[in-house]
Amino acid sequence: MALDQIDRQLLKLLQDDGRMTNVDLAERVGLTAPPCLRRVRALEDEGAIRGYHAELDPIALGYTITVFAMVSLRSQAESDLEAFEAHVATIPEIRECHMLNGEIDFILKIVATDLKSFQQLLTTKLTSASNVSSVKTSLTIRTSKMLPGIPVSEA
């Protein structure tokens, strides 16, 4: 995908503030509103922009626990990997699932309202899942950096 400087500016601005109006966005990049909107729609159509969302505060909504779980599977056959990913997709508290290479097969980011609810999720939905060999967990103490998206250079 070939991106020019204006496309990169649009992506950076929208990543920082997805609620920015098209008029404000156009003004910030030096375009009028119609061509700005056409560019944004093209970026959406090409897949550079996958969606828009609100960033929620987990603590304010009662999710006081964040855990990272390292999961090893008994089998790494593609069908088993896909079955595990499909299972994980059904658990709303699992917010991220990344397949890794090396000793650990997956790392999961899990949120929970408290330790008891996390323990229940762990024992009833994760460690008992088909093909799971082991689960090692680490409870976060604090988060010092969490930036959504990716770095977008304007060059």
N, CA and C atoms as a LAMMPS dump frame, in Angstrom:
ITEM: TIMESTEP
0
ITEM: NUMBER OF ATOMS
465
ITEM: BOX BOUNDS ff ff ff
-5.0000000000000000e+02 5.0000000000000000e+02
-5.0000000000000000e+02 5.0000000000000000e+02
-5.0000000000000000e+02 5.0000000000000000e+02
ITEM: ATOMS id mol type element x y z
1 1 1 N 0.851 -1.175 0
2 1 2 C 0 0 0
3 1 3 C 0.896 1.239 0
4 2 1 N 0.741 2.056 -1.006
5 2 2 C 1.546 3.272 -1.114
6 2 3 C 0.829 4.404 -0.378
7 3 1 N 1.505 4.93 0.635
8 3 2 C 0.952 6.028 1.433
9 3 3 C 1.784 7.274 1.228
10 4 1 N 1.126 8.37 0.94
11 4 2 C 1.859 9.626 0.85
12 4 3 C 1.818 10.326 2.218
13 5 1 N 2.425 11.495 2.282
14 5 2 C 2.527 12.216 3.55
15 5 3 C 1.151 12.559 4.123
16 6 1 N 0.216 12.928 3.275
17 6 2 C -1.129 13.274 3.767
18 6 3 C -1.821 12.033 4.332
19 7 1 N -1.695 10.899 3.642
20 7 2 C -2.273 9.653 4.17
21 7 3 C -1.712 9.342 5.555
22 8 1 N -0.412 9.502 5.703
23 8 2 C 0.225 9.22 6.999
24 8 3 C -0.265 10.189 8.073
25 9 1 N -0.427 11.446 7.707
26 9 2 C -0.969 12.417 8.659
27 9 3 C -2.39 12.035 9.065
28 10 1 N -3.196 11.652 8.095
29 10 2 C -4.564 11.23 8.384
30 10 3 C -4.579 10.045 9.34
31 11 1 N -3.745 9.06 9.064
32 11 2 C -3.685 7.869 9.923
33 11 3 C -3.262 8.227 11.339
34 12 1 N -2.237 9.061 11.463
35 12 2 C -1.762 9.454 12.797
36 12 3 C -2.847 10.214 13.562
37 13 1 N -3.47 11.17 12.905
38 13 2 C -4.504 11.968 13.561
39 13 3 C -5.706 11.115 13.969
40 14 1 N -6.141 10.241 13.091
41 14 2 C -7.289 9.395 13.416
42 14 3 C -6.953 8.364 14.489
43 15 1 N -5.719 7.867 14.487
44 15 2 C -5.321 6.94 15.547
45 15 3 C -5.314 7.642 16.893
46 16 1 N -4.881 8.896 16.914
47 16 2 C -4.853 9.653 18.161
48 16 3 C -6.245 10.082 18.615
49 17 1 N -7.13 10.377 17.65
50 17 2 C -8.475 10.84 17.984
51 17 3 C -9.444 10.411 16.889
52 18 1 N -9.999 9.229 17.037
53 18 2 C -10.903 8.677 16.044
54 18 3 C -12.233 9.4 15.952
55 19 1 N -12.508 10.291 16.914
56 19 2 C -13.769 11.042 16.892
57 19 3 C -13.632 12.397 16.206
58 20 1 N -12.441 12.682 15.714
59 20 2 C -12.222 13.96 15.043
60 20 3 C -13.168 14.071 13.85
61 21 1 N -13.788 15.223 13.694
62 21 2 C -14.692 15.403 12.558
63 21 3 C -13.887 15.484 11.268
64 22 1 N -14.545 15.173 10.176
65 22 2 C -13.885 15.259 8.871
66 22 3 C -13.434 16.679 8.582
67 23 1 N -14.216 17.669 8.999
68 23 2 C -13.852 19.069 8.777
69 23 3 C -12.559 19.4 9.524
70 24 1 N -12.473 19.004 10.806
71 24 2 C -11.248 19.25 11.581
72 24 3 C -10.065 18.494 10.99
73 25 1 N -10.299 17.263 10.605
74 25 2 C -9.242 16.441 10.014
75 25 3 C -8.721 17.087 8.735
76 26 1 N -9.636 17.507 7.886
77 26 2 C -9.247 18.144 6.617
78 26 3 C -8.419 19.394 6.868
79 27 1 N -8.867 20.201 7.829
80 27 2 C -8.145 21.435 8.151
81 27 3 C -6.73 21.136 8.634
82 28 1 N -6.583 20.097 9.456
83 28 2 C -5.265 19.763 10.023
84 28 3 C -4.28 19.283 8.965
85 29 1 N -4.787 18.659 7.883
86 29 2 C -3.88 18.152 6.846
87 29 3 C -3.835 19.046 5.613
88 30 1 N -4.579 20.14 5.636
89 30 2 C -4.519 21.096 4.536
90 30 3 C -5.354 20.723 3.326
91 31 1 N -6.454 20.019 3.549
92 31 2 C -7.363 19.674 2.46
93 31 3 C -8.736 20.276 2.731
94 32 1 N -9.58 20.254 1.728
95 32 2 C -10.991 20.563 1.968
96 32 3 C -11.677 19.263 2.372
97 33 1 N -12.879 19.375 2.894
98 33 2 C -13.563 18.207 3.457
99 33 3 C -13.821 17.078 2.447
100 34 1 N -14.326 17.34 1.244
101 34 2 C -14.632 16.215 0.335
102 34 3 C -13.426 15.333 -0.023
103 35 1 N -12.273 15.91 -0.447
104 35 2 C -11.141 15.025 -0.753
105 35 3 C -10.584 14.33 0.496
106 36 1 N -10.699 14.981 1.64
107 36 2 C -10.248 14.357 2.879
108 36 3 C -11.09 13.109 3.155
109 37 1 N -12.391 13.242 3.032
110 37 2 C -13.283 12.107 3.265
111 37 3 C -13.012 10.989 2.268
112 38 1 N -12.753 11.33 1.004
113 38 2 C -12.435 10.303 -0.003
114 38 3 C -11.169 9.55 0.385
115 39 1 N -10.164 10.278 0.875
116 39 2 C -8.917 9.621 1.288
117 39 3 C -9.147 8.691 2.48
118 40 1 N -9.91 9.16 3.456
119 40 2 C -10.181 8.327 4.638
120 40 3 C -10.942 7.07 4.21
121 41 1 N -11.93 7.225 3.362
122 41 2 C -12.699 6.055 2.892
123 41 3 C -11.793 5.093 2.117
124 42 1 N -10.869 5.625 1.335
125 42 2 C -9.927 4.775 0.595
126 42 3 C -9.025 4.015 1.571
127 43 1 N -8.564 4.697 2.628
128 43 2 C -7.733 4.034 3.639
129 43 3 C -8.519 2.931 4.356
130 44 1 N -9.803 3.162 4.573
131 44 2 C -10.659 2.13 5.172
132 44 3 C -10.823 0.956 4.201
133 45 1 N -11.112 1.266 2.934
134 45 2 C -11.322 0.222 1.924
135 45 3 C -10.075 -0.623 1.7
136 46 1 N -8.897 0.012 1.777
137 46 2 C -7.636 -0.705 1.576
138 46 3 C -7.207 -1.483 2.819
139 47 1 N -7.889 -1.275 3.934
140 47 2 C -7.57 -2.022 5.151
141 47 3 C -6.561 -1.355 6.061
142 48 1 N -6.107 -0.156 5.723
143 48 2 C -5.168 0.545 6.6
144 48 3 C -5.87 0.965 7.897
145 49 1 N -7.144 1.299 7.792
146 49 2 C -7.969 1.605 8.972
147 49 3 C -8.944 0.448 9.117
148 50 1 N -8.809 -0.289 10.229
149 50 2 C -9.664 -1.464 10.432
150 50 3 C -10.928 -1.134 11.208
151 51 1 N -10.948 -0.028 11.935
152 51 2 C -12.138 0.308 12.699
153 51 3 C -11.867 1.463 13.639
154 52 1 N -12.894 1.818 14.391
155 52 2 C -12.823 2.911 15.351
156 52 3 C -13.396 2.383 16.657
157 53 1 N -12.855 2.837 17.776
158 53 2 C -13.358 2.363 19.06
159 53 3 C -13.124 3.402 20.146
160 54 1 N -13.834 3.219 21.246
161 54 2 C -13.617 4.052 22.427
162 54 3 C -12.654 3.303 23.35
163 55 1 N -11.721 4.008 23.944
164 55 2 C -10.806 3.399 24.905
165 55 3 C -11.455 3.48 26.283
166 56 1 N -11.774 2.334 26.847
167 56 2 C -12.469 2.272 28.128
168 56 3 C -11.483 2.106 29.275
169 57 1 N -11.838 2.613 30.435
170 57 2 C -11.011 2.478 31.631
171 57 3 C -11.431 1.205 32.37
172 58 1 N -10.583 0.184 32.369
173 58 2 C -10.969 -1.083 32.999
174 58 3 C -11.274 -0.941 34.493
175 59 1 N -10.502 -0.141 35.205
176 59 2 C -10.719 0.037 36.647
177 59 3 C -12.088 0.669 36.899
178 60 1 N -12.416 1.706 36.137
179 60 2 C -13.705 2.379 36.307
180 60 3 C -14.871 1.434 36.047
181 61 1 N -14.641 0.42 35.218
182 61 2 C -15.693 -0.528 34.876
183 61 3 C -15.601 -1.824 35.676
184 62 1 N -14.751 -1.82 36.717
185 62 2 C -14.703 -2.957 37.63
186 62 3 C -13.706 -4.039 37.296
187 63 1 N -12.923 -3.885 36.242
188 63 2 C -11.906 -4.888 35.896
189 63 3 C -10.575 -4.482 36.524
190 64 1 N -10.372 -4.899 37.765
191 64 2 C -9.221 -4.454 38.547
192 64 3 C -7.991 -5.349 38.359
193 65 1 N -8.17 -6.487 37.721
194 65 2 C -7.084 -7.452 37.559
195 65 3 C -6.747 -7.596 36.072
196 66 1 N -5.465 -7.511 35.753
197 66 2 C -4.973 -7.838 34.409
198 66 3 C -3.888 -8.886 34.562
199 67 1 N -4.019 -9.956 33.802
200 67 2 C -3.1 -11.09 33.896
201 67 3 C -2.611 -11.436 32.5
202 68 1 N -1.349 -11.809 32.422
203 68 2 C -0.821 -12.375 31.186
204 68 3 C -0.631 -13.866 31.429
205 69 1 N -1.152 -14.669 30.518
206 69 2 C -1.061 -16.122 30.648
207 69 3 C -0.268 -16.677 29.48
208 70 1 N 0.716 -17.499 29.791
209 70 2 C 1.52 -18.168 28.78
210 70 3 C 1.014 -19.607 28.69
211 71 1 N 0.518 -19.968 27.518
212 71 2 C -0.143 -21.257 27.329
213 71 3 C 0.689 -22.146 26.416
214 72 1 N 0.91 -23.373 26.871
215 72 2 C 1.554 -24.397 26.04
216 72 3 C 0.516 -25.452 25.699
217 73 1 N 0.529 -25.887 24.457
218 73 2 C -0.404 -26.915 23.993
219 73 3 C 0.327 -28.245 23.831
220 74 1 N -0.432 -29.327 23.899
221 74 2 C 0.152 -30.66 23.704
222 74 3 C 0.527 -30.878 22.239
223 75 1 N -0.285 -30.319 21.331
224 75 2 C -0.068 -30.496 19.902
225 75 3 C -0.084 -29.133 19.223
226 76 1 N 0.829 -28.968 18.268
227 76 2 C 0.874 -27.73 17.499
228 76 3 C 0.408 -27.942 16.064
229 77 1 N -0.356 -28.995 15.84
230 77 2 C -0.941 -29.199 14.515
231 77 3 C -1.858 -28.008 14.23
232 78 1 N -1.918 -27.604 12.983
233 78 2 C -2.685 -26.402 12.628
234 78 3 C -4.131 -26.486 13.111
235 79 1 N -4.745 -27.642 12.989
236 79 2 C -6.138 -27.785 13.428
237 79 3 C -6.259 -27.583 14.941
238 80 1 N -5.257 -28.022 15.711
239 80 2 C -5.279 -27.835 17.163
240 80 3 C -5.048 -26.373 17.544
241 81 1 N -4.164 -25.713 16.828
242 81 2 C -3.93 -24.281 17.065
243 81 3 C -5.205 -23.491 16.772
244 82 1 N -5.842 -23.797 15.662
245 82 2 C -7.074 -23.099 15.293
246 82 3 C -8.195 -23.389 16.285
247 83 1 N -8.267 -24.622 16.783
248 83 2 C -9.297 -24.97 17.77
249 83 3 C -9.086 -24.176 19.058
250 84 1 N -7.827 -24.027 19.48
251 84 2 C -7.544 -23.248 20.688
252 84 3 C -7.918 -21.78 20.458
253 85 1 N -7.548 -21.224 19.319
254 85 2 C -7.89 -19.835 19.005
255 85 3 C -9.402 -19.631 18.97
256 86 1 N -10.128 -20.591 18.428
257 86 2 C -11.591 -20.495 18.392
258 86 3 C -12.164 -20.542 19.807
259 87 1 N -11.598 -21.371 20.671
260 87 2 C -12.05 -21.455 22.062
261 87 3 C -11.804 -20.123 22.773
262 88 1 N -10.606 -19.587 22.616
263 88 2 C -10.238 -18.311 23.246
264 88 3 C -11.167 -17.185 22.779
265 89 1 N -11.562 -17.226 21.52
266 89 2 C -12.435 -16.182 20.965
267 89 3 C -13.794 -16.141 21.663
268 90 1 N -14.183 -17.218 22.329
269 90 2 C -15.483 -17.263 23.008
270 90 3 C -15.435 -16.713 24.432
271 91 1 N -14.248 -16.372 24.916
272 91 2 C -14.094 -15.923 26.303
273 91 3 C -13.858 -14.417 26.304
274 92 1 N -14.861 -13.619 26.689
275 92 2 C -14.734 -12.161 26.58
276 92 3 C -13.63 -11.568 27.449
277 93 1 N -13.305 -12.189 28.55
278 93 2 C -12.259 -11.646 29.438
279 93 3 C -10.871 -11.769 28.831
280 94 1 N -10.706 -12.651 27.863
281 94 2 C -9.423 -12.748 27.151
282 94 3 C -9.447 -11.685 26.064
283 95 1 N -8.677 -10.638 26.284
284 95 2 C -8.708 -9.471 25.403
285 95 3 C -7.719 -9.557 24.255
286 96 1 N -6.638 -10.32 24.433
287 96 2 C -5.647 -10.477 23.37
288 96 3 C -5.151 -11.913 23.383
289 97 1 N -4.842 -12.417 22.201
290 97 2 C -4.282 -13.758 22.049
291 97 3 C -3.237 -13.676 20.948
292 98 1 N -1.999 -13.981 21.306
293 98 2 C -0.898 -13.928 20.344
294 98 3 C -0.209 -15.287 20.305
295 99 1 N -0.074 -15.839 19.102
296 99 2 C 0.682 -17.076 18.947
297 99 3 C 2.155 -16.728 18.888
298 100 1 N 2.964 -17.499 19.604
299 100 2 C 4.396 -17.246 19.691
300 100 3 C 5.174 -18.4 19.083
301 101 1 N 6.444 -18.145 18.789
302 101 2 C 7.315 -19.267 18.462
303 101 3 C 8.173 -19.533 19.691
304 102 1 N 8.656 -20.73 19.796
305 102 2 C 9.476 -21.07 20.95
306 102 3 C 8.744 -21.981 21.914
307 103 1 N 9.121 -21.912 23.17
308 103 2 C 8.631 -22.825 24.201
309 103 3 C 7.145 -22.638 24.509
310 104 1 N 6.674 -21.405 24.47
311 104 2 C 5.276 -21.077 24.769
312 104 3 C 4.53 -20.938 23.444
313 105 1 N 3.323 -21.473 23.381
314 105 2 C 2.55 -21.403 22.136
315 105 3 C 1.741 -20.116 22.009
316 106 1 N 1.137 -19.665 23.115
317 106 2 C 0.303 -18.465 23.085
318 106 3 C 0.53 -17.629 24.328
319 107 1 N 0.404 -16.322 24.164
320 107 2 C 0.328 -15.432 25.319
321 107 3 C -1.024 -14.726 25.235
322 108 1 N -1.7 -14.692 26.375
323 108 2 C -3.036 -14.109 26.452
324 108 3 C -3.033 -12.943 27.415
325 109 1 N -3.786 -11.927 27.111
326 109 2 C -4.04 -10.832 28.049
327 109 3 C -5.464 -11.017 28.546
328 110 1 N -5.6 -11.138 29.858
329 110 2 C -6.888 -11.443 30.475
330 110 3 C -7.228 -10.362 31.483
331 111 1 N -8.477 -9.925 31.489
332 111 2 C -8.949 -9.004 32.522
333 111 3 C -9.991 -9.716 33.373
334 112 1 N -10.052 -9.327 34.648
335 112 2 C -11.023 -9.92 35.567
336 112 3 C -11.407 -8.894 36.615
337 113 1 N -12.568 -9.095 37.195
338 113 2 C -13.031 -8.157 38.215
339 113 3 C -12.29 -8.346 39.526
340 114 1 N -11.849 -9.571 39.807
341 114 2 C -11.108 -9.851 41.042
342 114 3 C -10.381 -11.177 40.882
343 115 1 N -9.592 -11.53 41.888
344 115 2 C -8.808 -12.77 41.81
345 115 3 C -9.693 -14.007 41.75
346 116 1 N -10.794 -13.991 42.468
347 116 2 C -11.684 -15.148 42.463
348 116 3 C -12.258 -15.393 41.068
349 117 1 N -12.704 -14.342 40.398
350 117 2 C -13.25 -14.53 39.049
351 117 3 C -12.155 -14.949 38.075
352 118 1 N -10.939 -14.431 38.25
353 118 2 C -9.833 -14.872 37.396
354 118 3 C -9.554 -16.349 37.621
355 119 1 N -9.502 -16.766 38.883
356 119 2 C -9.223 -18.174 39.193
357 119 3 C -10.286 -19.083 38.573
358 120 1 N -11.527 -18.657 38.633
359 120 2 C -12.605 -19.459 38.048
360 120 3 C -12.437 -19.567 36.525
361 121 1 N -12.124 -18.455 35.882
362 121 2 C -11.879 -18.486 34.441
363 121 3 C -10.711 -19.413 34.127
364 122 1 N -9.655 -19.3 34.903
365 122 2 C -8.457 -20.109 34.674
366 122 3 C -8.767 -21.598 34.765
367 123 1 N -9.472 -21.99 35.808
368 123 2 C -9.697 -23.422 36.035
369 123 3 C -10.838 -24.006 35.203
370 124 1 N -11.852 -23.211 34.913
371 124 2 C -12.998 -23.771 34.192
372 124 3 C -12.944 -23.565 32.686
373 125 1 N -12.22 -22.546 32.228
374 125 2 C -12.226 -22.251 30.792
375 125 3 C -10.869 -22.369 30.114
376 126 1 N -9.795 -22.245 30.865
377 126 2 C -8.484 -22.207 30.217
378 126 3 C -7.69 -23.493 30.436
379 127 1 N -7.361 -23.818 31.666
380 127 2 C -6.547 -25.021 31.897
381 127 3 C -7.287 -26.296 31.522
382 128 1 N -8.605 -26.257 31.572
383 128 2 C -9.397 -27.437 31.226
384 128 3 C -9.696 -27.537 29.732
385 129 1 N -9.276 -26.566 28.959
386 129 2 C -9.547 -26.577 27.516
387 129 3 C -8.803 -27.72 26.838
388 130 1 N -9.414 -28.224 25.797
389 130 2 C -8.823 -29.316 25.026
390 130 3 C -7.428 -28.922 24.535
391 131 1 N -6.49 -29.86 24.68
392 131 2 C -5.13 -29.712 24.159
393 131 3 C -4.225 -28.788 24.973
394 132 1 N -4.705 -28.184 26.068
395 132 2 C -3.848 -27.32 26.877
396 132 3 C -2.958 -28.191 27.762
397 133 1 N -1.664 -27.978 27.627
398 133 2 C -0.684 -28.729 28.419
399 133 3 C -0.366 -28.012 29.725
400 134 1 N -0.104 -26.694 29.622
401 134 2 C 0.203 -25.924 30.831
402 134 3 C -0.139 -24.457 30.617
403 135 1 N -0.402 -23.791 31.739
404 135 2 C -0.679 -22.362 31.729
405 135 3 C 0.13 -21.738 32.858
406 136 1 N 0.964 -20.775 32.519
407 136 2 C 1.719 -20.019 33.514
408 136 3 C 1.19 -18.593 33.477
409 137 1 N 0.885 -18.036 34.638
410 137 2 C 0.281 -16.706 34.681
411 137 3 C 1.147 -15.717 35.452
412 138 1 N 1.035 -14.466 35.059
413 138 2 C 1.676 -13.373 35.765
414 138 3 C 0.673 -12.248 35.913
415 139 1 N 0.434 -11.861 37.148
416 139 2 C -0.484 -10.78 37.476
417 139 3 C 0.255 -9.454 37.338
418 140 1 N -0.334 -8.489 36.65
419 140 2 C 0.336 -7.199 36.51
420 140 3 C 0.24 -6.409 37.818
421 141 1 N 1.298 -5.709 38.127
422 141 2 C 1.34 -4.842 39.307
423 141 3 C 0.898 -3.433 38.908
424 142 1 N 1.446 -2.941 37.812
425 142 2 C 1.021 -1.647 37.274
426 142 3 C 1.389 -1.613 35.797
427 143 1 N 0.752 -0.7 35.105
428 143 2 C 1.019 -0.498 33.683
429 143 3 C 1.594 0.898 33.524
430 144 1 N 2.821 0.97 33.028
431 144 2 C 3.46 2.274 32.863
432 144 3 C 3.37 2.788 31.43
433 145 1 N 3.025 1.901 30.493
434 145 2 C 2.873 2.341 29.104
435 145 3 C 1.907 1.396 28.413
436 146 1 N 0.925 1.98 27.741
437 146 2 C -0.012 1.199 26.957
438 146 3 C -0.528 2.101 25.843
439 147 1 N 0.056 1.967 24.688
440 147 2 C -0.334 2.779 23.543
441 147 3 C -1.043 1.903 22.523
442 148 1 N -2.284 2.234 22.191
443 148 2 C -2.952 1.464 21.154
444 148 3 C -2.361 1.8 19.798
445 149 1 N -2.543 0.922 18.837
446 149 2 C -2.11 1.203 17.473
447 149 3 C -0.641 0.972 17.263
448 150 1 N -0.099 1.692 16.293
449 150 2 C 1.294 1.559 15.882
450 150 3 C 1.91 2.939 15.7
451 151 1 N 3.242 3.031 15.723
452 151 2 C 3.86 4.334 15.427
453 151 3 C 3.626 4.684 13.95
454 152 1 N 3.207 5.901 13.678
455 152 2 C 2.981 6.356 12.305
456 152 3 C 3.897 7.549 12.059
457 153 1 N 4.863 7.333 11.183
458 153 2 C 5.75 8.448 10.847
459 153 3 C 5.101 9.263 9.739
460 154 1 N 5.378 10.537 9.729
461 154 2 C 4.798 11.409 8.714
462 154 3 C 5.698 11.531 7.489
463 155 1 N 6.822 10.839 7.509
464 155 2 C 7.748 10.918 6.361
465 155 3 C 7.434 9.842 5.345
